[in-house]
Amino acid sequence: MTEAFIPVQMTGMTAVSSRRAAFSSAYAASTLFDDSNEINVAGLSLNVICQSYPGHQLKRLLEYGTRVGCLFIDPNPCVGGGKRATRTARSSRCAGSSSAC
């Protein structure tokens, strides 16, 4: 990827990885976060903070003023309607009986 093809809002990006395992192997959580002033994560990237970065190190970052922003998706975005609510209702109704589906 060359600089000419990177949108202006992504000019801070230094690398792109198409596979999570390859990214995890190349960049340890401590390498990514230890000297950060600001950390913003969303989606699957939350796993790096939650599973790969020790809580005491995260606490230390916060105590030294690092800003951490975590975007969590709403687990029930379609309650009362939509495909997810329909799928959830069908799953509940079908528990233990595939013929009811």
Helices and strands as residue ranges (DSSP letters): G 3-5, G 8-10, H 20-26, H 29-33, E 38-42, G 43-45, H 46-47, I 48-52, H 55-63, E 67-71, H 82-93, G 98-100
